[in-house]
Amino acid sequence: MNYIENIFICLAAPLLIATLCMRGRGRRMMLFLLAGTTVCLLSSYINTFIAAVTGLDMAMASIEIAPMIEEVMKFMPVLFYLLVYEPTKEDIVDSVLMTAVGFATFENACYLTGYGAADILHLMIRGFGAGAMHVVCGFLVALGILYLWDRVWLQLSGTAGLLAIAMTYHGIYNILVSQTGVAAAVGYLIPLLTLALTLLFRHDYIPEVQKRT
């Protein structure tokens, strides 16, 4: 039996309550966190449907289909935010990252119910690895928006290019963690190391964000 809808309700209900109770920037961040969990649920439906139509098993679908679907779906709430409102550069970064965090949180919760909680060490490694991977992909898209969306001719091509990079990064991660032993360990470590380097050099572009806001 598929319990992902039950998990979604349990996660989304407190987020929705918090959203109704909060104001200003806090409410906006809660909305994007909720949006992240929602698009994760929708992505699972789309992935399952495409896998059924193409005849792929779920293992191959997670490598060939999921990276494309998930990265595009994570971008949708942010794209709506960009087109409808006029967010500051800093708000754009926060919205992308909160969407990625919401997506990773729901994905980890579904993984927990599917594979159990007996191996706590593996769950911790998997939880941090998957979370870091989604956040890194979010950073890629956020940087593209920050530096490309001021140039109209680069909005479409630049964003498509960065989404393609995020899909490739995501796909490599999925391929590695689907293996065992050293390959899986490398797969989990890559996003953690990438995120550590990103945070280390984050000060190089944050002042630019504030200046151009």
Buried (B, 14 or more C-beta within 10 A) or exposed (E): EEEBEEBBEEBBEEBBEBBEEBEEEEEBBBBBBBBBBBBBBEBBEBBBEBBEEEEBEEEBBBBBBBBBBBBBBBBBBBEEBBEEEEBEBBBBBBBBBBBBBBBBBBBBBBBBEEEEEEEEEEBEBBBBBBBBBBBBBBBBBBBBBBBBBEEEEBBEEBBEEBBEBBBBBBBBBBBBBBEEEEEBBBBBBBBBEBBEEBEEEEEEBEEEBEEEE
